[in-house]
Amino acid sequence: MSVAGASIRPFQRKNRGQIDFTAMGFGAAPLGNYRKTLTEGQCDETLQAAWNEGIRYYDTAPLYGFGLSEQRVGRLLRDKPRSEYVLSTKVGRLLEPCAPEEADGIIFESIPPYRFVYDYSYDGVMRSYEDSQKRIGVDRFDLLLVHDIDSLNHGSREEAEKHTHDLMNLGGWKALEELRAAGDVKSIGVGVNEWEPCKLMLELADPDLFLLAGRYTLLEHAPLQTLFPQCAERGVGIILGGPYNSGVLAGRDTYNYFEIPPDVRKHVAEIQSVCDQHGVTMPAAALQFVLAHPLVVSVIPGSQTKQEVLQNMALLNEQIPVEFWKALKDSQLLPADAPTPE
């Protein structure tokens, strides 16, 4: 078992139940046939490899493959003792049956005949919760997150904030609070690709955790000053998704799921140069950097194969000299006050 990735990071807020995250979690979006059709056998092998490596936190959502990811994660977990793993899924989208030719999986291939509709109402959140229970085959979740109330998905900051206020005014957040109060879930929060919706939710509500994808990485650091101090003051934890910025920090030709802009490509090349000077693998630096922040309870890179699971665990255990982090800060590629591994 890989010690670094399997190490436990307990999280508890106020008088709520403790959640024992593993430092390395499993982001199950790629198992929804993200840009590639997977067989059930391939998914089973990938998930079993994660379990064998000691990974005990699994994050999924209805959007990922329009139910496929939840079903595949459920197949691994339903025979495991419920006390031995941490599970999160998301609300905010409902899957509606449609004709096969009307199904549009966006970045997911070979999806079932569904389309999604946004629904942040009380009944919509409760129905999403119950539908996910059935797809995964569990009676409870450790964490429920409101999914994608950001401008990337809704087209503008104004429209995203409108949906956030719908969540509050139409009872969606109330539904989550009731589930938390009843003990059906231990914690509630938001899962987004931007830090701004998290800041707004701190003003409007009482979230426990944020799943922040791609905005605090080796490449991007804005939350360090804009969001994280408020989270620390309120005792709110951070799950870090997208540590490779959807691939660019792992040698792939994508940034935020699309083509890499020239300025990002130049920034990554500068980081790579420092990595080369110190004999450091850039994806290893990406994983270890985000886990160095005391608010981060888990990092959840996505994996589609057994080999990717094993590679991520090896990267997390790679030895990185302290001089490397100093060189990044001296080159102003990291903020001077950014926490780095000891």
Backbone hydrogen bonds in HBPLUS format (Angstrom, degrees):
<---DONOR---> <-ACCEPTOR-->    atom                        ^
c    i                          cat <-CA-CA->   ^        H-A-AA   ^      H-
h    n   atom  resd res      DA  || num        DHA   H-A  angle D-A-AA Bond
n    s   type  num  typ     dist DA aas  dist angle  dist       angle   num
A0006-ALA N   A0002-SER O   3.08 MM   4  6.11 153.2  2.16 155.4 163.7     1
A0007-SER N   A0003-VAL O   3.01 MM   4  5.87 114.9  2.45 145.5 157.8     2
A0024-MET N   A0005-GLY O   2.98 MM  19  4.57 162.1  2.01 137.6 131.9     3
A0023-ALA N   A0007-SER O   2.90 MM  16  5.74 152.3  1.98 161.7 170.6     4
A0009-ARG N   A0021-PHE O   2.67 MM  12  5.14 166.6  1.69 156.0 159.3     5
A0011-PHE N   A0019-ILE O   2.80 MM   8  5.19 149.4  1.89 144.4 154.9     6
A0019-ILE N   A0011-PHE O   2.81 MM   8  5.19 164.2  1.84 152.9 158.1     7
A0016-ARG N   A0013-ARG O   3.06 MM   3  5.74 164.2  2.08 139.0 142.7     8
A0299-VAL N   A0023-ALA O   2.89 MM 276  6.26 157.5  1.94 160.3 162.6     9
A0025-GLY N   A0299-VAL O   2.83 MM 274  5.77 177.8  1.83 150.5 150.3    10
A0026-PHE N   A0057-TYR O   2.75 MM  31  6.09 148.7  1.84 149.9 160.6    11
A0059-ASP N   A0026-PHE O   2.99 MM  33  6.21 171.2  1.99 164.2 163.0    12
A0028-ALA N   A0059-ASP O   2.91 MM  31  5.85 162.1  1.94 163.2 169.2    13
A0031-LEU N   A0028-ALA O   3.16 MM   3  5.38 138.5  2.34 103.9 115.2    14
A0032-GLY N   A0029-ALA O   2.95 MM   3  5.57 161.5  1.98 123.8 126.7    15
A0034-TYR N   A0030-PRO O   3.37 MM   4  4.74 170.4  2.38 119.9 122.7    16
A0109-GLU N   A0033-ASN O   2.79 MM  76  5.30 165.7  1.81 149.8 150.1    17
A0035-ARG N   A0107-ILE O   2.93 MM  72  5.73 145.2  2.05 146.5 157.4    18
A0043-CYS N   A0039-THR O   3.16 MM   4  6.48 159.9  2.21 149.6 154.4    19
A0044-ASP N   A0040-GLU O   2.91 MM   4  6.13 159.5  1.95 150.6 156.5    20
A0045-GLU N   A0041-GLY O   3.00 MM   4  6.17 158.5  2.05 146.6 152.0    21
A0046-THR N   A0042-GLN O   3.03 MM   4  6.26 156.8  2.09 146.7 152.7    22
A0047-LEU N   A0043-CYS O   2.96 MM   4  6.15 170.5  1.97 156.6 158.6    23
A0048-GLN N   A0044-ASP O   2.91 MM   4  5.99 155.9  1.97 147.2 154.4    24
A0049-ALA N   A0045-GLU O   2.99 MM   4  6.12 149.9  2.09 141.0 149.0    25
A0050-ALA N   A0046-THR O   3.11 MM   4  6.45 151.6  2.20 144.4 151.7    26
A0051-TRP N   A0047-LEU O   3.03 MM   4  6.35 159.3  2.07 148.0 153.1    27
A0052-ASN N   A0048-GLN O   2.84 MM   4  6.05 161.0  1.88 150.2 155.8    28
A0053-GLU N   A0049-ALA O   3.00 MM   4  6.18 137.9  2.18 141.7 152.2    29
A0053-GLU N   A0050-ALA O   3.22 MM   3  5.17 128.7  2.50  93.2 106.4    30
A0055-ILE N   A0050-ALA O   3.04 MM   5  5.40 150.8  2.13 163.4 154.2    31
A0054-GLY N   A0051-TRP O   3.02 MM   3  5.28 160.3  2.06 109.6 115.0    32
A0086-VAL N   A0056-ARG O   2.68 MM  30  6.01 164.3  1.70 168.8 173.0    33
A0058-TYR N   A0086-VAL O   2.90 MM  28  6.28 160.8  1.94 156.2 160.2    34
A0088-SER N   A0058-TYR O   3.01 MM  30  6.45 157.4  2.06 158.9 162.3    35
A0060-THR N   A0088-SER O   2.98 MM  28  6.31 157.6  2.03 147.2 153.9    36
A0064-TYR N   A0061-ALA O   3.25 MM   3  5.64 136.5  2.45 108.2 117.8    37
A0067-GLY N   A0062-PRO O   2.97 MM   5  4.92 123.1  2.30 139.3 147.5    38
A0065-GLY N   A0063-LEU O   2.82 MM   2  5.90  98.9  2.49 120.1 107.3    39
A0066-PHE N   A0063-LEU O   3.04 MM   3  4.77 174.5  2.04 106.9 108.6    40
A0069-SER N   A0064-TYR O   3.11 MM   5  5.52 164.4  2.13 159.8 158.7    41
A0068-LEU N   A0065-GLY O   3.25 MM   3  4.82 167.6  2.27  97.5 100.9    42
A0071-GLN N   A0067-GLY O   3.10 MM   4  6.26 164.7  2.12 153.2 157.6    43
A0072-ARG N   A0068-LEU O   2.92 MM   4  6.12 158.0  1.97 153.0 159.2    44
A0073-VAL N   A0069-SER O   2.89 MM   4  6.08 165.5  1.91 158.0 161.5    45
A0074-GLY N   A0070-GLU O   2.90 MM   4  5.97 157.7  1.95 146.4 153.5    46
A0075-ARG N   A0071-GLN O   3.06 MM   4  6.29 140.7  2.22 139.3 148.6    47
A0076-LEU N   A0073-VAL O   3.11 MM   3  5.43 129.3  2.37 103.7 116.1    48
A0077-LEU N   A0073-VAL O   3.11 MM   4  6.39 165.1  2.13 154.5 158.5    49
A0078-ARG N   A0074-GLY O   2.91 MM   4  5.63 157.8  1.96 152.7 154.4    50
A0080-LYS N   A0077-LEU O   2.88 MM   3  5.10 161.6  1.91 115.0 121.3    51
A0084-GLU N   A0081-PRO O   2.96 MM   3  5.55 165.3  1.98 121.8 126.6    52
A0142-ASP N   A0087-LEU O   3.00 MM  55  5.47 147.1  2.11 147.7 158.0    53
A0143-LEU N   A0087-LEU O   3.32 MM  56  6.56 148.1  2.43 151.4 150.4    54
A0089-THR N   A0143-LEU O   3.32 MM  54  6.83 146.6  2.44 158.0 163.1    55
A0145-LEU N   A0089-THR O   3.10 MM  56  6.40 154.3  2.16 145.9 154.0    56
A0091-VAL N   A0145-LEU O   2.86 MM  54  6.20 149.1  1.96 151.0 157.3    57
A0147-HIS N   A0091-VAL O   2.84 MM  56  5.79 171.0  1.85 174.8 171.8    58
A0119-ASP N   A0092-GLY O   2.88 MM  27  5.20 161.9  1.91 128.5 133.5    59
A0094-LEU N   A0117-VAL O   2.85 MM  23  5.36 162.2  1.88 154.7 159.4    60
A0117-VAL N   A0094-LEU O   2.92 MM  23  5.36 148.2  2.03 146.5 156.9    61
A0096-GLU N   A0115-ARG O   2.74 MM  19  5.37 176.3  1.75 170.6 171.6    62
A0115-ARG N   A0096-GLU O   2.89 MM  19  5.37 149.6  1.99 148.1 157.6    63
A0098-CYS N   A0113-PRO O   3.06 MM  15  5.50 151.9  2.14 132.4 130.2    64
A0102-GLU N   A0099-ALA O   2.79 MM   3  5.30 154.1  1.86 119.8 128.7    65
A0103-ALA N   A0100-PRO O   3.26 MM   3  5.41 157.7  2.31 104.7 111.3    66
A0107-ILE N   A0105-GLY O   2.78 MM   2  5.82  95.9  2.49 120.9 108.1    67
A0108-PHE N   A0105-GLY O   2.81 MM   3  4.73 158.2  1.86 114.6 121.6    68
A0114-TYR N   A0112-PRO O   2.74 MM   2  5.75 127.8  2.02 117.1 100.5    69
A0125-VAL N   A0121-SER O   2.95 MM   4  6.11 160.5  1.99 151.1 154.9    70
A0122-TYR N   A0170-LEU O   2.97 MM  48  6.18 141.4  2.12 143.6 131.5    71
A0126-MET N   A0122-TYR O   3.06 MM   4  6.31 165.5  2.08 153.0 157.2    72
A0127-ARG N   A0123-ASP O   2.87 MM   4  5.99 156.8  1.93 146.2 152.9    73
A0128-SER N   A0124-GLY O   2.93 MM   4  6.07 157.8  1.98 144.6 150.9    74
A0129-TYR N   A0125-VAL O   2.94 MM   4  6.14 162.6  1.97 151.2 155.6    75
A0130-GLU N   A0126-MET O   3.00 MM   4  6.22 162.2  2.03 148.3 152.6    76
A0131-ASP N   A0127-ARG O   2.81 MM   4  5.98 159.0  1.85 152.9 159.1    77
A0132-SER N   A0128-SER O   2.94 MM   4  6.11 157.7  1.99 149.4 155.1    78
A0133-GLN N   A0129-TYR O   3.05 MM   4  6.31 151.9  2.13 143.8 151.6    79
A0134-LYS N   A0130-GLU O   3.17 MM   4  6.46 155.8  2.23 146.0 151.1    80
A0135-ARG N   A0131-ASP O   2.96 MM   4  6.28 162.1  2.00 151.2 156.1    81
A0136-ILE N   A0132-SER O   2.91 MM   4  5.97 166.8  1.93 154.8 158.0    82
A0137-GLY N   A0133-GLN O   2.74 MM   4  5.55 146.9  1.84 139.9 150.6    83
A0186-LYS N   A0142-ASP O   3.17 MM  44  5.09 133.0  2.41 107.0 119.5    84
A0187-SER N   A0142-ASP O   3.04 MM  45  6.35 148.6  2.14 147.8 157.7    85
A0144-LEU N   A0187-SER O   3.20 MM  43  6.69 152.6  2.28 146.7 151.9    86
A0189-GLY N   A0144-LEU O   3.03 MM  45  6.48 137.3  2.21 152.6 157.5    87
A0146-VAL N   A0189-GLY O   2.89 MM  43  6.30 160.1  1.93 133.7 135.4    88
A0191-GLY N   A0146-VAL O   2.79 MM  45  5.83 171.4  1.79 148.0 148.5    89
A0148-ASP N   A0191-GLY O   2.85 MM  43  6.12 158.8  1.89 167.7 163.3    90
A0153-ASN N   A0150-ASP O   3.28 MM   3  5.77 137.3  2.48 106.6 115.4    91
A0154-HIS N   A0150-ASP O   3.03 MM   4  6.20 154.2  2.10 147.2 155.4    92
A0155-GLY N   A0151-SER O   2.77 MM   4  4.97 129.8  2.02 135.0 135.8    93
A0160-ALA N   A0156-SER O   3.00 MM   4  6.20 156.9  2.05 146.7 153.5    94
A0161-GLU N   A0157-ARG O   2.91 MM   4  6.12 159.9  1.96 151.6 156.5    95
A0162-LYS N   A0158-GLU O   3.02 MM   4  6.26 144.0  2.15 140.1 150.3    96
A0163-HIS N   A0159-GLU O   3.14 MM   4  6.48 154.3  2.21 146.6 151.7    97
A0164-THR N   A0160-ALA O   2.99 MM   4  6.32 146.7  2.10 143.2 153.4    98
A0165-HIS N   A0161-GLU O   2.95 MM   4  6.21 156.0  2.01 148.0 153.1    99
A0166-ASP N   A0162-LYS O   2.91 MM   4  6.24 142.0  2.06 139.7 151.4   100
A0167-LEU N   A0163-HIS O   2.93 MM   4  6.22 151.0  2.02 144.3 151.1   101
A0168-MET N   A0164-THR O   3.23 MM   4  6.62 146.5  2.35 140.3 148.4   102
A0169-ASN N   A0165-HIS O   2.75 MM   4  5.90 164.0  1.78 153.6 158.7   103
A0170-LEU N   A0166-ASP O   2.74 MM   4  5.37 157.9  1.79 148.0 151.7   104
A0173-TRP N   A0167-LEU O   3.04 MM   6  5.72 163.7  2.07 141.4 139.2   105
A0175-ALA N   A0171-GLY O   2.95 MM   4  6.19 149.5  2.04 148.3 155.3   106
A0176-LEU N   A0172-GLY O   3.25 MM   4  6.63 154.7  2.32 143.0 148.7   107
A0177-GLU N   A0173-TRP O   2.91 MM   4  6.23 156.8  1.96 151.4 158.0   108
A0178-GLU N   A0174-LYS O   2.91 MM   4  6.16 151.8  1.99 149.4 156.8   109
A0179-LEU N   A0175-ALA O   3.01 MM   4  6.30 156.5  2.07 148.9 155.0   110
A0180-ARG N   A0176-LEU O   2.93 MM   4  6.19 153.2  2.00 147.3 155.0   111
A0181-ALA N   A0177-GLU O   2.83 MM   4  6.01 161.0  1.86 147.9 153.3   112
A0182-ALA N   A0178-GLU O   2.96 MM   4  6.07 148.0  2.06 144.3 152.3   113
A0184-ASP N   A0179-LEU O   2.93 MM   5  5.13 132.0  2.16 161.2 163.4   114
A0185-VAL N   A0179-LEU O   3.34 MM   6  5.85 144.6  2.47 122.6 120.1   115
A0183-GLY N   A0180-ARG O   3.10 MM   3  5.18 152.0  2.18 101.8 110.5   116
A0208-ASP N   A0188-ILE O   2.82 MM  20  5.61 169.2  1.84 161.7 165.5   117
A0209-LEU N   A0188-ILE O   3.43 MM  21  6.46 154.8  2.50 134.6 139.8   118
A0211-LEU N   A0190-VAL O   2.81 MM  21  6.18 167.5  1.82 153.4 157.7   119
A0192-VAL N   A0211-LEU O   2.96 MM  19  6.38 145.9  2.08 167.4 175.9   120
A0213-ALA N   A0192-VAL O   2.96 MM  21  6.20 166.3  1.98 158.8 162.5   121
A0198-CYS N   A0195-TRP O   3.09 MM   3  5.35 126.6  2.38 104.4 118.3   122
A0199-LYS N   A0195-TRP O   3.19 MM   4  6.58 154.6  2.26 152.5 159.7   123
A0200-LEU N   A0196-GLU O   3.06 MM   4  6.39 156.8  2.12 152.5 158.8   124
A0201-MET N   A0197-PRO O   2.97 MM   4  6.17 153.9  2.04 141.7 148.6   125
A0202-LEU N   A0198-CYS O   3.04 MM   4  6.36 142.0  2.19 145.9 155.8   126
A0203-GLU N   A0200-LEU O   2.98 MM   3  5.16 131.4  2.22  99.9 113.3   127
A0204-LEU N   A0200-LEU O   3.08 MM   4  6.39 140.5  2.24 144.2 155.7   128
A0205-ALA N   A0201-MET O   2.87 MM   4  5.55 152.1  1.94 149.5 153.1   129
A0237-GLY N   A0208-ASP O   3.06 MM  29  6.54 149.6  2.16 156.1 153.4   130
A0210-PHE N   A0237-GLY O   3.00 MM  27  6.42 153.0  2.07 150.1 156.9   131
A0239-ILE N   A0210-PHE O   2.80 MM  29  6.11 168.3  1.82 158.9 161.5   132
A0212-LEU N   A0239-ILE O   2.95 MM  27  6.25 148.5  2.05 172.2 175.6   133
A0241-GLY N   A0212-LEU O   2.96 MM  29  5.76 153.5  2.03 124.4 131.4   134
A0214-GLY N   A0241-GLY O   2.97 MM  27  6.16 156.2  2.03 135.6 128.7   135
A0217-THR N   A0220-GLU O   2.76 MM   3  5.01 156.9  1.81 141.5 149.6   136
A0224-LEU N   A0221-HIS O   2.98 MM   3  5.72 155.9  2.04 126.4 133.6   137
A0225-GLN N   A0222-ALA O   3.32 MM   3  6.27 150.9  2.41 128.3 130.3   138
A0226-THR N   A0222-ALA O   3.27 MM   4  6.25 164.0  2.30 150.2 153.7   139
A0227-LEU N   A0223-PRO O   3.12 MM   4  4.75 159.5  2.16 115.7 121.7   140
A0228-PHE N   A0223-PRO O   2.83 MM   5  5.71 171.2  1.84 155.5 158.5   141
A0230-GLN N   A0227-LEU O   3.10 MM   3  5.65 123.3  2.44 114.1 126.8   142
A0231-CYS N   A0227-LEU O   3.12 MM   4  6.41 154.4  2.19 150.6 158.4   143
A0232-ALA N   A0228-PHE O   2.89 MM   4  6.10 160.8  1.93 156.9 161.2   144
A0233-GLU N   A0229-PRO O   3.05 MM   4  6.26 152.9  2.13 141.0 148.2   145
A0234-ARG N   A0230-GLN O   3.03 MM   4  6.23 146.2  2.15 143.4 151.9   146
A0235-GLY N   A0231-CYS O   2.83 MM   4  5.82 117.8  2.22 143.3 159.1   147
A0236-VAL N   A0231-CYS O   2.88 MM   5  4.75 156.0  1.94 140.8 142.1   148
A0238-ILE N   A0295-LEU O   3.04 MM  57  5.64 161.6  2.07 140.9 136.9   149
A0297-VAL N   A0238-ILE O   2.85 MM  59  6.00 155.6  1.91 153.4 160.9   150
A0240-LEU N   A0298-SER O   2.86 MM  58  6.20 170.0  1.87 165.1 164.3   151
A0300-ILE N   A0240-LEU O   2.92 MM  60  6.21 161.5  1.96 151.2 153.1   152
A0245-ASN N   A0242-GLY O   2.96 MM   3  5.14 160.7  2.00 120.0 120.2   153
A0247-GLY N   A0244-TYR O   2.95 MM   3  5.06 151.4  2.04 104.2 113.5   154
A0249-LEU N   A0244-TYR O   3.11 MM   5  4.58 175.2  2.11 136.3 134.8   155
A0256-ASN N   A0245-ASN O   3.37 MM  11  5.91 154.1  2.45 118.8 125.4   156
A0250-ALA N   A0247-GLY O   2.84 MM   3  5.15 157.9  1.89 114.9 121.8   157
A0252-ARG N   A0247-GLY O   2.92 MM   5  4.74 160.7  1.95 140.3 133.9   158
A0248-VAL N   A0254-THR O   2.92 MM   6  5.45 113.7  2.37 166.5 171.8   159
A0255-TYR N   A0258-PHE O   2.71 MM   3  5.34 159.9  1.75 151.6 158.8   160
A0258-PHE N   A0255-TYR O   3.00 MM   3  5.34 166.0  2.02 115.2 118.0   161
A0265-ARG N   A0261-PRO O   2.98 MM   4  6.26 161.0  2.01 157.3 163.5   162
A0266-LYS N   A0262-PRO O   2.98 MM   4  6.20 154.3  2.05 147.7 154.0   163
A0267-HIS N   A0263-ASP O   3.05 MM   4  6.25 155.6  2.11 141.0 147.5   164
A0268-VAL N   A0264-VAL O   2.90 MM   4  6.13 163.5  1.93 156.7 160.5   165
A0269-ALA N   A0265-ARG O   3.02 MM   4  6.21 152.4  2.10 142.3 150.0   166
A0270-GLU N   A0266-LYS O   3.11 MM   4  6.41 147.1  2.22 144.0 152.1   167
A0271-ILE N   A0267-HIS O   3.10 MM   4  6.48 154.4  2.17 148.1 154.7   168
A0272-GLN N   A0268-VAL O   2.82 MM   4  6.07 161.1  1.85 152.6 158.5   169
A0273-SER N   A0269-ALA O   2.98 MM   4  6.18 145.4  2.10 140.6 149.1   170
A0274-VAL N   A0270-GLU O   3.35 MM   4  6.70 154.3  2.42 143.7 148.4   171
A0275-CYS N   A0271-ILE O   2.97 MM   4  6.30 158.3  2.01 151.9 158.8   172
A0276-ASP N   A0272-GLN O   2.85 MM   4  6.11 157.8  1.90 151.4 156.7   173
A0277-GLN N   A0273-SER O   3.07 MM   4  6.32 152.2  2.15 143.1 150.4   174
A0278-HIS N   A0274-VAL O   3.22 MM   4  6.45 138.0  2.41 143.5 153.2   175
A0278-HIS N   A0275-CYS O   3.16 MM   3  5.35 133.9  2.38  99.6 111.7   176
A0279-GLY N   A0275-CYS O   2.91 MM   4  5.89 105.0  2.49 143.2 161.6   177
A0280-VAL N   A0275-CYS O   2.89 MM   5  4.72 168.4  1.91 139.6 140.5   178
A0279-GLY N   A0276-ASP O   3.40 MM   3  5.10 163.5  2.43  97.1 101.9   179
A0284-ALA N   A0281-THR O   3.00 MM   3  5.32 122.9  2.34 106.9 121.7   180
A0285-ALA N   A0281-THR O   3.07 MM   4  6.46 156.1  2.13 154.8 162.2   181
A0286-ALA N   A0282-MET O   2.91 MM   4  6.19 152.7  1.98 152.8 161.1   182
A0287-LEU N   A0283-PRO O   3.05 MM   4  6.30 159.4  2.09 148.4 151.7   183
A0288-GLN N   A0284-ALA O   2.99 MM   4  6.13 173.0  2.00 155.4 157.8   184
A0289-PHE N   A0285-ALA O   2.88 MM   4  5.76 149.9  1.97 143.9 151.4   185
A0291-LEU N   A0287-LEU O   3.41 MM   4  6.61 157.7  2.46 147.0 153.1   186
A0292-ALA N   A0289-PHE O   3.09 MM   3  5.37 150.6  2.18 105.5 114.6   187
A0293-HIS N   A0290-VAL O   3.33 MM   3  5.91 161.9  2.37 111.6 116.2   188
A0296-VAL N   A0293-HIS O   3.09 MM   3  5.65 149.8  2.18 118.2 126.1   189
A0309-VAL N   A0305-THR O   3.22 MM   4  6.59 152.6  2.30 145.8 152.8   190
A0310-LEU N   A0306-LYS O   3.04 MM   4  6.37 166.7  2.05 157.7 159.9   191
A0311-GLN N   A0307-GLN O   2.87 MM   4  6.01 151.5  1.95 143.9 152.8   192
A0312-ASN N   A0308-GLU O   2.92 MM   4  6.07 160.9  1.96 146.6 150.9   193
A0313-MET N   A0309-VAL O   3.10 MM   4  6.39 160.4  2.14 151.3 156.3   194
A0314-ALA N   A0310-LEU O   2.99 MM   4  6.21 152.7  2.07 143.6 151.2   195
A0315-LEU N   A0311-GLN O   2.89 MM   4  6.14 155.9  1.95 152.2 158.8   196
A0316-LEU N   A0312-ASN O   3.04 MM   4  6.27 148.9  2.14 145.1 152.9   197
A0317-ASN N   A0314-ALA O   3.09 MM   3  5.18 136.6  2.29  97.7 109.9   198
A0318-GLU N   A0315-LEU O   3.24 MM   3  5.10 158.7  2.29  98.2 104.7   199
A0324-PHE N   A0321-PRO O   3.03 MM   3  5.58 147.3  2.14 111.9 120.4   200
A0326-LYS N   A0322-VAL O   3.30 MM   4  6.66 159.1  2.34 149.9 155.9   201
A0327-ALA N   A0323-GLU O   2.90 MM   4  6.09 151.0  1.98 144.7 152.5   202
A0328-LEU N   A0324-PHE O   3.07 MM   4  6.40 151.6  2.16 146.8 153.8   203
A0329-LYS N   A0325-TRP O   3.11 MM   4  6.40 154.9  2.17 145.6 151.9   204
A0330-ASP N   A0326-LYS O   2.79 MM   4  6.02 157.2  1.84 151.0 158.2   205
A0331-SER N   A0327-ALA O   2.96 MM   4  6.07 142.3  2.10 140.5 149.8   206
A0333-LEU N   A0328-LEU O   2.80 MM   5  5.10 157.2  1.85 170.4 163.8   207
A0332-GLN N   A0329-LYS O   2.98 MM   3  4.82 157.8  2.03 102.6 108.4   208
A0338-ALA N   A0335-PRO O   3.13 MM   3  5.30 168.7  2.14 112.3 114.7   209
